[in-house]
Amino acid sequence: ELSVTGVFSGLSTYTFGLTSQFMLMEIISEMEDIKELPKAYASISAPFQLVMFLVAGVGGYAFMGNEVTGMLNENLPFNYVLRMASACMLTHMLISYLIKGVVFCKSLHKTVDFGHHESDDNRVRSWIGWMSSVGVGMVLSYVVANVVPFFGDAVDLLGASLTPLSCWVIPILCFLRFHYDAGLVGQAPKVSILEWIVIALEVVLASLLMVFGTYSVLQTIIADWAEYGSPFECHCQG
């Protein structure tokens, strides 16, 4: 049954899963030819992600209909099927979040031991600092993952609150400032009316998600709080 809450929940999940602006700057910095980014991202990566999301969503609906709630893996019985799905999820996280983990640990290493954080620094102190940063990152990940007793709603909350701000609003504001400054010296990039309309729609959608989407997710979390269980509690069923 289609509802406003369901629409915002779905948009939040898609926003969290499909936005890549968190890491694009890091990826661009490692590319030999940054002009290849539009082809790699818009022509290959983004369509592949969208197809996989559609296959998972349509496939789940085809097998379970409107009985699906939250993440698909949360609807599986506690048996070998759930274990296989969890193994796939682990593999996905190890691959797709490796870059984010490296960036976070590099930033942490640079903050706590500036001057010994370069990737080509093979001194003992540099290696100790790097391994310590990775160890801290692993511990923090484990603690946060177990302290928060809900996964699907946590994804929706991040997708509605922080993701639109970080991946849509801030990049758009940066572009608008660049466009303004470049215009002062007569070098502003040409932007068509259609592109301005798309930018405006992105801002509207981001605003709706940050306000109404976050409110909707928080209402769901409050309503289901008694069913989540305590931090570090086993949620196995069956």
PyRosetta script that sets phi, psi and omega in degrees:
from pyrosetta import init, pose_from_sequence

init()
pose = pose_from_sequence("ELSVTGVFSGLSTYTFGLTSQFMLMEIISEMEDIKELPKAYASISAPFQLVMFLVAGVGGYAFMGNEVTGMLNENLPFNYVLRMASACMLTHMLISYLIKGVVFCKSLHKTVDFGHHESDDNRVRSWIGWMSSVGVGMVLSYVVANVVPFFGDAVDLLGASLTPLSCWVIPILCFLRFHYDAGLVGQAPKVSILEWIVIALEVVLASLLMVFGTYSVLQTIIADWAEYGSPFECHCQG")
pose.set_psi(1, 122.8)
pose.set_omega(1, -177.8)
pose.set_phi(2, -73.0)
pose.set_psi(2, 132.3)
pose.set_omega(2, 179.2)
pose.set_phi(3, -143.6)
pose.set_psi(3, 162.9)
pose.set_omega(3, 178.3)
pose.set_phi(4, -61.9)
pose.set_psi(4, -42.4)
pose.set_omega(4, 178.6)
pose.set_phi(5, -61.1)
pose.set_psi(5, -42.5)
pose.set_omega(5, 179.3)
pose.set_phi(6, -65.2)
pose.set_psi(6, -38.9)
pose.set_omega(6, 179.1)
pose.set_phi(7, -63.3)
pose.set_psi(7, -47.5)
pose.set_omega(7, 179.8)
pose.set_phi(8, -66.1)
pose.set_psi(8, -36.0)
pose.set_omega(8, 177.7)
pose.set_phi(9, -63.9)
pose.set_psi(9, -44.9)
pose.set_omega(9, 178.4)
pose.set_phi(10, -64.9)
pose.set_psi(10, -42.7)
pose.set_omega(10, 178.1)
pose.set_phi(11, -62.8)
pose.set_psi(11, -38.9)
pose.set_omega(11, 179.3)
pose.set_phi(12, -63.6)
pose.set_psi(12, -43.2)
pose.set_omega(12, -180.0)
pose.set_phi(13, -64.8)
pose.set_psi(13, -45.5)
pose.set_omega(13, 178.7)
pose.set_phi(14, -63.6)
pose.set_psi(14, -40.3)
pose.set_omega(14, 179.4)
pose.set_phi(15, -61.2)
pose.set_psi(15, -44.8)
pose.set_omega(15, -179.7)
pose.set_phi(16, -65.9)
pose.set_psi(16, -36.9)
pose.set_omega(16, -175.4)
pose.set_phi(17, -81.3)
pose.set_psi(17, -31.1)
pose.set_omega(17, -171.8)
pose.set_phi(18, -100.8)
pose.set_psi(18, -17.9)
pose.set_omega(18, -179.0)
pose.set_phi(19, -79.1)
pose.set_psi(19, 135.2)
pose.set_omega(19, -176.7)
pose.set_phi(20, -123.8)
pose.set_psi(20, 6.5)
pose.set_omega(20, -175.6)
pose.set_phi(21, -63.9)
pose.set_psi(21, -18.6)
pose.set_omega(21, 176.2)
pose.set_phi(22, -55.5)
pose.set_psi(22, -37.4)
pose.set_omega(22, -168.1)
pose.set_phi(23, -116.4)
pose.set_psi(23, -5.5)
pose.set_omega(23, -173.7)
pose.set_phi(24, -60.8)
pose.set_psi(24, -37.4)
pose.set_omega(24, -179.9)
pose.set_phi(25, -64.1)
pose.set_psi(25, -39.8)
pose.set_omega(25, 178.3)
pose.set_phi(26, -66.9)
pose.set_psi(26, -39.9)
pose.set_omega(26, 179.5)
pose.set_phi(27, -66.6)
pose.set_psi(27, -42.5)
pose.set_omega(27, 179.5)
pose.set_phi(28, -61.5)
pose.set_psi(28, -39.4)
pose.set_omega(28, -178.0)
pose.set_phi(29, -64.8)
pose.set_psi(29, -20.8)
pose.set_omega(29, -179.3)
pose.set_phi(30, -98.4)
pose.set_psi(30, -4.8)
pose.set_omega(30, -177.4)
pose.set_phi(31, -83.1)
pose.set_psi(31, 141.9)
pose.set_omega(31, 175.5)
pose.set_phi(32, -72.8)
pose.set_psi(32, -37.2)
pose.set_omega(32, 179.8)
pose.set_phi(33, -130.3)
pose.set_psi(33, 102.0)
pose.set_omega(33, -175.8)
pose.set_phi(34, -68.9)
pose.set_psi(34, -15.0)
pose.set_omega(34, 177.8)
pose.set_phi(35, -68.3)
pose.set_psi(35, -14.7)
pose.set_omega(35, 179.1)
pose.set_phi(36, -81.8)
pose.set_psi(36, -9.1)
pose.set_omega(36, -176.7)
pose.set_phi(37, -60.8)
pose.set_psi(37, -48.0)
pose.set_omega(37, -179.7)
pose.set_phi(38, -56.5)
pose.set_psi(38, -40.5)
pose.set_omega(38, 179.9)
pose.set_phi(39, -68.3)
pose.set_psi(39, -43.6)
pose.set_omega(39, -177.7)
pose.set_phi(40, -68.7)
pose.set_psi(40, -37.0)
pose.set_omega(40, -175.5)
pose.set_phi(41, -87.5)
pose.set_psi(41, -56.0)
pose.set_omega(41, -174.1)
pose.set_phi(42, -75.2)
pose.set_psi(42, -29.6)
pose.set_omega(42, -175.7)
pose.set_phi(43, -96.7)
pose.set_psi(43, -22.4)
pose.set_omega(43, -175.6)
pose.set_phi(44, -121.1)
pose.set_psi(44, -60.0)
pose.set_omega(44, -171.8)
pose.set_phi(45, -66.4)
pose.set_psi(45, -55.7)
pose.set_omega(45, -176.1)
pose.set_phi(46, -61.3)
pose.set_psi(46, -46.4)
pose.set_omega(46, 177.1)
pose.set_phi(47, -61.5)
pose.set_psi(47, -38.1)
pose.set_omega(47, 178.4)
pose.set_phi(48, -62.7)
pose.set_psi(48, -45.2)
pose.set_omega(48, 178.4)
pose.set_phi(49, -61.8)
pose.set_psi(49, -42.4)
pose.set_omega(49, -178.8)
pose.set_phi(50, -63.7)
pose.set_psi(50, -42.6)
pose.set_omega(50, 178.5)
pose.set_phi(51, -62.7)
pose.set_psi(51, -42.8)
pose.set_omega(51, 179.9)
pose.set_phi(52, -64.3)
pose.set_psi(52, -39.4)
pose.set_omega(52, 176.7)
pose.set_phi(53, -63.2)
pose.set_psi(53, -42.9)
pose.set_omega(53, -179.3)
pose.set_phi(54, -66.4)
pose.set_psi(54, -40.9)
pose.set_omega(54, 178.6)
pose.set_phi(55, -61.5)
pose.set_psi(55, -44.6)
pose.set_omega(55, 179.9)
pose.set_phi(56, -65.7)
pose.set_psi(56, -45.1)
pose.set_omega(56, -177.8)
pose.set_phi(57, -67.0)
pose.set_psi(57, -49.8)
pose.set_omega(57, -179.6)
pose.set_phi(58, -66.8)
pose.set_psi(58, -38.9)
pose.set_omega(58, 178.5)
pose.set_phi(59, -63.3)
pose.set_psi(59, -43.2)
pose.set_omega(59, 177.8)
pose.set_phi(60, -63.6)
pose.set_psi(60, -40.6)
pose.set_omega(60, 179.5)
pose.set_phi(61, -68.6)
pose.set_psi(61, -35.4)
pose.set_omega(61, -179.3)
pose.set_phi(62, -64.8)
pose.set_psi(62, -35.5)
pose.set_omega(62, -176.9)
pose.set_phi(63, -88.5)
pose.set_psi(63, -32.9)
pose.set_omega(63, -172.7)
pose.set_phi(64, -119.9)
pose.set_psi(64, -13.0)
pose.set_omega(64, 179.4)
pose.set_phi(65, 65.5)
pose.set_psi(65, -144.3)
pose.set_omega(65, -177.2)
pose.set_phi(66, -81.6)
pose.set_psi(66, 9.1)
pose.set_omega(66, 176.5)
pose.set_phi(67, -80.7)
pose.set_psi(67, -10.0)
pose.set_omega(67, 179.0)
pose.set_phi(68, -69.5)
pose.set_psi(68, 132.1)
pose.set_omega(68, 174.7)
pose.set_phi(69, -132.9)
pose.set_psi(69, 138.5)
pose.set_omega(69, 178.2)
pose.set_phi(70, 65.7)
pose.set_psi(70, -142.8)
pose.set_omega(70, 178.9)
pose.set_phi(71, -77.0)
pose.set_psi(71, 148.7)
pose.set_omega(71, -178.6)
pose.set_phi(72, -60.8)
pose.set_psi(72, -39.3)
pose.set_omega(72, -177.8)
pose.set_phi(73, -66.1)
pose.set_psi(73, -22.3)
pose.set_omega(73, 178.2)
pose.set_phi(74, -75.3)
pose.set_psi(74, -12.4)
pose.set_omega(74, 179.8)
pose.set_phi(75, -96.4)
pose.set_psi(75, -2.0)
pose.set_omega(75, -178.2)
pose.set_phi(76, -83.1)
pose.set_psi(76, 146.3)
pose.set_omega(76, 175.3)
pose.set_phi(77, -68.2)
pose.set_psi(77, 155.1)
pose.set_omega(77, -176.7)
pose.set_phi(78, -80.8)
pose.set_psi(78, 83.4)
pose.set_omega(78, 178.2)
pose.set_phi(79, -149.1)
pose.set_psi(79, -158.2)
pose.set_omega(79, -175.7)
pose.set_phi(80, -65.0)
pose.set_psi(80, -27.6)
pose.set_omega(80, 178.9)
pose.set_phi(81, -64.0)
pose.set_psi(81, -44.6)
pose.set_omega(81, 177.9)
pose.set_phi(82, -64.0)
pose.set_psi(82, -38.1)
pose.set_omega(82, 178.7)
pose.set_phi(83, -64.4)
pose.set_psi(83, -41.4)
pose.set_omega(83, 178.0)
pose.set_phi(84, -64.7)
pose.set_psi(84, -42.9)
pose.set_omega(84, 178.2)
pose.set_phi(85, -63.4)
pose.set_psi(85, -39.6)
pose.set_omega(85, 178.9)
pose.set_phi(86, -66.0)
pose.set_psi(86, -37.8)
pose.set_omega(86, 177.2)
pose.set_phi(87, -64.2)
pose.set_psi(87, -39.7)
pose.set_omega(87, 176.5)
pose.set_phi(88, -64.9)
pose.set_psi(88, -41.2)
pose.set_omega(88, 178.0)
pose.set_phi(89, -62.9)
pose.set_psi(89, -42.0)
pose.set_omega(89, 178.2)
pose.set_phi(90, -62.2)
pose.set_psi(90, -44.0)
pose.set_omega(90, 178.9)
pose.set_phi(91, -61.3)
pose.set_psi(91, -42.8)
pose.set_omega(91, 178.2)
pose.set_phi(92, -60.1)
pose.set_psi(92, -45.1)
pose.set_omega(92, -178.6)
pose.set_phi(93, -66.5)
pose.set_psi(93, -40.6)
pose.set_omega(93, -179.2)
pose.set_phi(94, -63.2)
pose.set_psi(94, -33.5)
pose.set_omega(94, -178.3)
pose.set_phi(95, -84.5)
pose.set_psi(95, -55.1)
pose.set_omega(95, -171.3)
pose.set_phi(96, -73.9)
pose.set_psi(96, -28.2)
pose.set_omega(96, -177.9)
pose.set_phi(97, -98.4)
pose.set_psi(97, 5.4)
pose.set_omega(97, 177.6)
pose.set_phi(98, -63.4)
pose.set_psi(98, -43.4)
pose.set_omega(98, -179.1)
pose.set_phi(99, -63.0)
pose.set_psi(99, -44.5)
pose.set_omega(99, 179.7)
pose.set_phi(100, -62.8)
pose.set_psi(100, -39.6)
pose.set_omega(100, 179.4)
pose.set_phi(101, -64.6)
pose.set_psi(101, -40.6)
pose.set_omega(101, 178.5)
pose.set_phi(102, -63.5)
pose.set_psi(102, -43.9)
pose.set_omega(102, -179.6)
pose.set_phi(103, -63.3)
pose.set_psi(103, -44.3)
pose.set_omega(103, 179.7)
pose.set_phi(104, -62.2)
pose.set_psi(104, -46.3)
pose.set_omega(104, -178.0)
pose.set_phi(105, -67.8)
pose.set_psi(105, -35.7)
pose.set_omega(105, 176.7)
pose.set_phi(106, -64.9)
pose.set_psi(106, -40.8)
pose.set_omega(106, 178.3)
pose.set_phi(107, -64.8)
pose.set_psi(107, -41.9)
pose.set_omega(107, 177.9)
pose.set_phi(108, -63.4)
pose.set_psi(108, -44.1)
pose.set_omega(108, 179.7)
pose.set_phi(109, -62.1)
pose.set_psi(109, -42.5)
pose.set_omega(109, 179.7)
pose.set_phi(110, -64.9)
pose.set_psi(110, -35.7)
pose.set_omega(110, -177.8)
pose.set_phi(111, -70.6)
pose.set_psi(111, -43.9)
pose.set_omega(111, -173.6)
pose.set_phi(112, -86.6)
pose.set_psi(112, -21.4)
pose.set_omega(112, -177.0)
pose.set_phi(113, -145.0)
pose.set_psi(113, 62.2)
pose.set_omega(113, -178.8)
pose.set_phi(114, -62.7)
pose.set_psi(114, 135.5)
pose.set_omega(114, -178.5)
pose.set_phi(115, 102.3)
pose.set_psi(115, -15.1)
pose.set_omega(115, 177.9)
pose.set_phi(116, -128.7)
pose.set_psi(116, 30.1)
pose.set_omega(116, -173.2)
pose.set_phi(117, -111.8)
pose.set_psi(117, -3.1)
pose.set_omega(117, -177.5)
pose.set_phi(118, -67.4)
pose.set_psi(118, 144.3)
pose.set_omega(118, -175.8)
pose.set_phi(119, -67.2)
pose.set_psi(119, -22.8)
pose.set_omega(119, 179.5)
pose.set_phi(120, -97.0)
pose.set_psi(120, 9.6)
pose.set_omega(120, 177.9)
pose.set_phi(121, -85.8)
pose.set_psi(121, 110.5)
pose.set_omega(121, -176.7)
pose.set_phi(122, -100.1)
pose.set_psi(122, 15.8)
pose.set_omega(122, 176.5)
pose.set_phi(123, -69.3)
pose.set_psi(123, 154.3)
pose.set_omega(123, -177.0)
pose.set_phi(124, -59.1)
pose.set_psi(124, -42.3)
pose.set_omega(124, -178.9)
pose.set_phi(125, -62.0)
pose.set_psi(125, -38.8)
pose.set_omega(125, 179.1)
pose.set_phi(126, -64.3)
pose.set_psi(126, -43.1)
pose.set_omega(126, 179.6)
pose.set_phi(127, -66.8)
pose.set_psi(127, -39.6)
pose.set_omega(127, 177.9)
pose.set_phi(128, -63.8)
pose.set_psi(128, -42.5)
pose.set_omega(128, 178.6)
pose.set_phi(129, -63.4)
pose.set_psi(129, -40.4)
pose.set_omega(129, -179.8)
pose.set_phi(130, -66.7)
pose.set_psi(130, -46.9)
pose.set_omega(130, 180.0)
pose.set_phi(131, -65.0)
pose.set_psi(131, -34.6)
pose.set_omega(131, 176.8)
pose.set_phi(132, -67.0)
pose.set_psi(132, -40.5)
pose.set_omega(132, 178.8)
pose.set_phi(133, -63.7)
pose.set_psi(133, -42.6)
pose.set_omega(133, 177.9)
pose.set_phi(134, -64.2)
pose.set_psi(134, -41.2)
pose.set_omega(134, 178.7)
pose.set_phi(135, -62.5)
pose.set_psi(135, -42.4)
pose.set_omega(135, 178.0)
pose.set_phi(136, -63.6)
pose.set_psi(136, -41.4)
pose.set_omega(136, 178.2)
pose.set_phi(137, -61.5)
pose.set_psi(137, -40.6)
pose.set_omega(137, 178.8)
pose.set_phi(138, -64.8)
pose.set_psi(138, -44.2)
pose.set_omega(138, -179.8)
pose.set_phi(139, -64.2)
pose.set_psi(139, -44.5)
pose.set_omega(139, 179.0)
pose.set_phi(140, -61.8)
pose.set_psi(140, -41.5)
pose.set_omega(140, 179.1)
pose.set_phi(141, -61.8)
pose.set_psi(141, -43.7)
pose.set_omega(141, -179.3)
pose.set_phi(142, -64.7)
pose.set_psi(142, -44.3)
pose.set_omega(142, -177.5)
pose.set_phi(143, -65.2)
pose.set_psi(143, -48.3)
pose.set_omega(143, -178.3)
pose.set_phi(144, -63.6)
pose.set_psi(144, -41.2)
pose.set_omega(144, -178.9)
pose.set_phi(145, -63.1)
pose.set_psi(145, -30.9)
pose.set_omega(145, -178.4)
pose.set_phi(146, -95.6)
pose.set_psi(146, -23.4)
pose.set_omega(146, 178.0)
pose.set_phi(147, -72.6)
pose.set_psi(147, -39.9)
pose.set_omega(147, 178.3)
pose.set_phi(148, -81.4)
pose.set_psi(148, 110.4)
pose.set_omega(148, -172.2)
pose.set_phi(149, -84.3)
pose.set_psi(149, 14.6)
pose.set_omega(149, 178.5)
pose.set_phi(150, -142.1)
pose.set_psi(150, 141.6)
pose.set_omega(150, -175.6)
pose.set_phi(151, -106.4)
pose.set_psi(151, -55.0)
pose.set_omega(151, -177.5)
pose.set_phi(152, -57.9)
pose.set_psi(152, -46.8)
pose.set_omega(152, 179.9)
pose.set_phi(153, -69.0)
pose.set_psi(153, -29.6)
pose.set_omega(153, 176.6)
pose.set_phi(154, -66.5)
pose.set_psi(154, -41.3)
pose.set_omega(154, 176.2)
pose.set_phi(155, -61.8)
pose.set_psi(155, -44.0)
pose.set_omega(155, 179.1)
pose.set_phi(156, -62.7)
pose.set_psi(156, -39.3)
pose.set_omega(156, -179.4)
pose.set_phi(157, -65.1)
pose.set_psi(157, -44.3)
pose.set_omega(157, 177.5)
pose.set_phi(158, -66.1)
pose.set_psi(158, -40.1)
pose.set_omega(158, -179.3)
pose.set_phi(159, -67.1)
pose.set_psi(159, -26.1)
pose.set_omega(159, -179.0)
pose.set_phi(160, -93.1)
pose.set_psi(160, -29.6)
pose.set_omega(160, -172.9)
pose.set_phi(161, -99.3)
pose.set_psi(161, -62.4)
pose.set_omega(161, -172.6)
pose.set_phi(162, -88.0)
pose.set_psi(162, -36.8)
pose.set_omega(162, -174.6)
pose.set_phi(163, -62.5)
pose.set_psi(163, -47.7)
pose.set_omega(163, 178.2)
pose.set_phi(164, -60.5)
pose.set_psi(164, -36.8)
pose.set_omega(164, 179.3)
pose.set_phi(165, -66.7)
pose.set_psi(165, -47.3)
pose.set_omega(165, -175.9)
pose.set_phi(166, -74.0)
pose.set_psi(166, -36.0)
pose.set_omega(166, -170.9)
pose.set_phi(167, -102.1)
pose.set_psi(167, -15.6)
pose.set_omega(167, 179.9)
pose.set_phi(168, -121.2)
pose.set_psi(168, -57.0)
pose.set_omega(168, -172.6)
pose.set_phi(169, -66.2)
pose.set_psi(169, -53.0)
pose.set_omega(169, -177.3)
pose.set_phi(170, -62.4)
pose.set_psi(170, -47.1)
pose.set_omega(170, 176.3)
pose.set_phi(171, -59.7)
pose.set_psi(171, -38.9)
pose.set_omega(171, 178.8)
pose.set_phi(172, -65.2)
pose.set_psi(172, -42.6)
pose.set_omega(172, 177.8)
pose.set_phi(173, -62.5)
pose.set_psi(173, -39.3)
pose.set_omega(173, 177.7)
pose.set_phi(174, -63.9)
pose.set_psi(174, -41.7)
pose.set_omega(174, 179.3)
pose.set_phi(175, -65.8)
pose.set_psi(175, -42.0)
pose.set_omega(175, 179.8)
pose.set_phi(176, -62.4)
pose.set_psi(176, -39.6)
pose.set_omega(176, 178.3)
pose.set_phi(177, -66.8)
pose.set_psi(177, -41.4)
pose.set_omega(177, 177.2)
pose.set_phi(178, -62.4)
pose.set_psi(178, -43.6)
pose.set_omega(178, -179.5)
pose.set_phi(179, -62.3)
pose.set_psi(179, -39.0)
pose.set_omega(179, 179.3)
pose.set_phi(180, -68.2)
pose.set_psi(180, -48.3)
pose.set_omega(180, -178.8)
pose.set_phi(181, -64.2)
pose.set_psi(181, -40.5)
pose.set_omega(181, 178.9)
pose.set_phi(182, -66.8)
pose.set_psi(182, -32.3)
pose.set_omega(182, 178.2)
pose.set_phi(183, -66.4)
pose.set_psi(183, -27.5)
pose.set_omega(183, 179.6)
pose.set_phi(184, -65.8)
pose.set_psi(184, -26.3)
pose.set_omega(184, 179.5)
pose.set_phi(185, -110.9)
pose.set_psi(185, 15.0)
pose.set_omega(185, 175.8)
pose.set_phi(186, 73.1)
pose.set_psi(186, 25.1)
pose.set_omega(186, -178.5)
pose.set_phi(187, -122.3)
pose.set_psi(187, 24.4)
pose.set_omega(187, -179.0)
pose.set_phi(188, -67.7)
pose.set_psi(188, 134.2)
pose.set_omega(188, 178.2)
pose.set_phi(189, -66.6)
pose.set_psi(189, 149.0)
pose.set_omega(189, -179.3)
pose.set_phi(190, -77.6)
pose.set_psi(190, 125.8)
pose.set_omega(190, -179.9)
pose.set_phi(191, -123.1)
pose.set_psi(191, 123.9)
pose.set_omega(191, -178.2)
pose.set_phi(192, -75.4)
pose.set_psi(192, 165.4)
pose.set_omega(192, 178.5)
pose.set_phi(193, -61.5)
pose.set_psi(193, -39.6)
pose.set_omega(193, 179.1)
pose.set_phi(194, -61.2)
pose.set_psi(194, -40.5)
pose.set_omega(194, 179.7)
pose.set_phi(195, -66.9)
pose.set_psi(195, -38.5)
pose.set_omega(195, 176.7)
pose.set_phi(196, -64.8)
pose.set_psi(196, -36.7)
pose.set_omega(196, 178.1)
pose.set_phi(197, -65.3)
pose.set_psi(197, -43.1)
pose.set_omega(197, 178.5)
pose.set_phi(198, -62.4)
pose.set_psi(198, -42.3)
pose.set_omega(198, 178.0)
pose.set_phi(199, -60.6)
pose.set_psi(199, -44.6)
pose.set_omega(199, 179.4)
pose.set_phi(200, -62.8)
pose.set_psi(200, -40.9)
pose.set_omega(200, 178.8)
pose.set_phi(201, -65.2)
pose.set_psi(201, -36.5)
pose.set_omega(201, 177.2)
pose.set_phi(202, -63.4)
pose.set_psi(202, -41.4)
pose.set_omega(202, 178.5)
pose.set_phi(203, -64.6)
pose.set_psi(203, -42.4)
pose.set_omega(203, 178.7)
pose.set_phi(204, -63.1)
pose.set_psi(204, -46.7)
pose.set_omega(204, -179.9)
pose.set_phi(205, -62.7)
pose.set_psi(205, -42.7)
pose.set_omega(205, 178.9)
pose.set_phi(206, -61.8)
pose.set_psi(206, -41.6)
pose.set_omega(206, 179.5)
pose.set_phi(207, -64.6)
pose.set_psi(207, -42.4)
pose.set_omega(207, 178.5)
pose.set_phi(208, -63.0)
pose.set_psi(208, -43.0)
pose.set_omega(208, -179.9)
pose.set_phi(209, -65.3)
pose.set_psi(209, -43.5)
pose.set_omega(209, -177.1)
pose.set_phi(210, -65.9)
pose.set_psi(210, -32.7)
pose.set_omega(210, -177.9)
pose.set_phi(211, -91.9)
pose.set_psi(211, -68.3)
pose.set_omega(211, -174.2)
pose.set_phi(212, -74.5)
pose.set_psi(212, -36.9)
pose.set_omega(212, 178.5)
pose.set_phi(213, -64.0)
pose.set_psi(213, -45.1)
pose.set_omega(213, 178.6)
pose.set_phi(214, -64.5)
pose.set_psi(214, -41.9)
pose.set_omega(214, 177.8)
pose.set_phi(215, -61.0)
pose.set_psi(215, -43.3)
pose.set_omega(215, -179.2)
pose.set_phi(216, -63.5)
pose.set_psi(216, -43.9)
pose.set_omega(216, -179.9)
pose.set_phi(217, -66.3)
pose.set_psi(217, -41.6)
pose.set_omega(217, 179.0)
pose.set_phi(218, -62.8)
pose.set_psi(218, -38.3)
pose.set_omega(218, 176.2)
pose.set_phi(219, -61.6)
pose.set_psi(219, -41.2)
pose.set_omega(219, 178.2)
pose.set_phi(220, -65.2)
pose.set_psi(220, -43.0)
pose.set_omega(220, -179.8)
pose.set_phi(221, -62.8)
pose.set_psi(221, -43.2)
pose.set_omega(221, 179.3)
pose.set_phi(222, -64.0)
pose.set_psi(222, -41.9)
pose.set_omega(222, -178.6)
pose.set_phi(223, -67.0)
pose.set_psi(223, -33.4)
pose.set_omega(223, -176.5)
pose.set_phi(224, -100.3)
pose.set_psi(224, 9.0)
pose.set_omega(224, -172.9)
pose.set_phi(225, -57.7)
pose.set_psi(225, -39.3)
pose.set_omega(225, -177.4)
pose.set_phi(226, -68.5)
pose.set_psi(226, -19.0)
pose.set_omega(226, -177.4)
pose.set_phi(227, -93.7)
pose.set_psi(227, -10.1)
pose.set_omega(227, -175.4)
pose.set_phi(228, -73.4)
pose.set_psi(228, -32.1)
pose.set_omega(228, -173.4)
pose.set_phi(229, 89.1)
pose.set_psi(229, 178.5)
pose.set_omega(229, -177.1)
pose.set_phi(230, -91.2)
pose.set_psi(230, 160.6)
pose.set_omega(230, 174.3)
pose.set_phi(231, -57.0)
pose.set_psi(231, 144.0)
pose.set_omega(231, -179.9)
pose.set_phi(232, 63.4)
pose.set_psi(232, 15.8)
pose.set_omega(232, 178.8)
pose.set_phi(233, -91.4)
pose.set_psi(233, 140.8)
pose.set_omega(233, 178.9)
pose.set_phi(234, -71.8)
pose.set_psi(234, 128.9)
pose.set_omega(234, -178.9)
pose.set_phi(235, -106.1)
pose.set_psi(235, 21.1)
pose.set_omega(235, 178.7)
pose.set_phi(236, -67.7)
pose.set_psi(236, 141.8)
pose.set_omega(236, 178.7)
pose.set_phi(237, -129.4)
pose.set_psi(237, 146.6)
pose.set_omega(237, 178.1)
pose.set_phi(238, 93.7)
pose.dump_pdb("model.pdb")
